[in-house]
Amino acid sequence: MIDLWSFTEQTGYAPGTDLVGFDVEATDGKIGSVDEETSEVGAAHIVVDTGFWIFGKHVLLPAGTIHRIDLQERKIHAAKTKEEIRNAPEYDKDKHRDDAAYRVEIGQYYEDNNERGV
């Protein structure tokens, strides 16, 4: 089982890299761009502004859902489909940093999808 809240070595993430503004690609196409990110130990994630794709919704992607980061092209490749990301729990800007139960809910959603092989 992977740690959803940490960047893996395979991503190419270098501590201190500012990912804000990077494009984000699901396995089946672009979903938006990074609006905010944190590399905080045990809570690393990005917040993606999906723009008009899903009506301006923001989604939180734990660092463990990121497959690869292309620093030259400023692109992040998520290991999730558009559908998985679209169906993720609603992003809550007031809870995502300090509410452990909210992070558990997000983590459980992505872990359940991994177990189903989605």
N, C-alpha and C positions, 0 to 999 in steps of 0.2 A: 504494500500500500504506500502511495506517495504522500508526502506532507503537502496538503493543499495550500498552506500558507507560507511556503518558502519557494524561492526560485531554485530550480535544479541546475546543475552544471551544464546540461545539454542546451539550455536556453541561450547561453552566451551572455547572460546578464552580468554586468560588472558593477559591483557596489558603487554607488555615487552617480550612476548614469541617470540623467533626467529623461524619463520616457514621455513626459507631457507633450502632446502634439503628434506622437507617432500614430500612424494608421494601424488599425487592428483588423486582421483577417481571420474569419472563422475557417473551418476546413472547406466550406463551400462558398466563400466570397467575403467581400469587405462588409464590416458591420459598423464601423465608425472610427473615432480617434480617441486617444487617451486624454481625458479631462483632468485626471489627478492620479497620483501613484504614491505608494509607500513601500519601502523595503524593510519596514520594521520587523524584527525577528519574531516569528510566530504569527504575524498578521500581514505579511506582504501581499499586495494586491494592486490592481489597476481599476479605475473607474472609467468606463467607456461611454462617451456621448454618442448615441446611435443616430443622431440627427433625424432626418425624415424617414429613415428606414423603419423604425417603429415609433414614429411620432414623437421624437425628441426624448425618448426614454433614456435614462442612464442605467447602466448595469455594472455590477461589481464582479470582476473576475479574479478569483484567488490566483496567486502566482503559480500554483501547481497546475493550473489549467493552460498555462502558456507553454507552447511547444518550442518556439524559437523566436529570437529577437534578431532582426537584421539591422545593425546599427548604421550601415551605409545607406540603406534605402529608407531608414526610419520607419520600419514596419515590424509589427508584432504578430506572430502567427499563433492563434489559439488552437488548442486540440479539441475544440467543440464545434458543433454545427450551428448555423444560424438559428435553427429551431430550438436547440438546447438553450442557447443564450436568450432567445426571445421568451422562453417559458421559465426562466430563472425567477426566483423571488424578487419582488419589487425592491429596487434600490432605495434605501432610506438614508439620506445624507446626515440625519441627526443621530443615527444608531451605528453606522458602520465603523466608527473609530473606537467607541468605548463600550459597546454593548456585546458582551461575549455570547449571549443567547442568539443575537442576530447573526453573528459570524458562524455559530453552530448551524443555524438554519440554512445559510448559504452553502456551507461546507457539506451538509447532509444532502442537499439537492445535487451537487456535482458528484459526490461519492456514489449516490444512488444511480446516477446516469452511467458512471463507470462500471458499476456492478452489472448493469443490464447490457453492457457492451455498446451503449449508444455513443 
